């Protein structure tokens, strides 16, 4: 793995769809599992240019707060910044905003870069 500089950042905009919503509320809202999935997806994408052949990354820790509702149909923006990179461990600071500019989530996501040949087929 090539070194990923601290401060490296990226963002992505998502059009929320019904499959990303909480189904048990009277008005469908963007769900926490969907938000976490989008955070992980962005951080995974950010690491790809720094990985060597045969490497990938896996989520190691997710510590996020989902602080405000967002109706399905509204866009959300996921932002991520490398807070710490040490060896195969990369810690990201993450924030999520809806299209009104309201912060709806924040936290930390940690990933570990893995050697796919050593990882494959090894149960816990």
ABEGO torsion letter per residue (X at the ends): XBBBBBGBBBBBBBBBBAAABBAABABBBBBAAAAAAAAAAAAAAAAAAABBBGBBBBBABBBBBBABBBBBGBBBBBBBBBABBBEABBBBBBBBBBAAGBBABBEBBBBBBBBAAAABGBBX
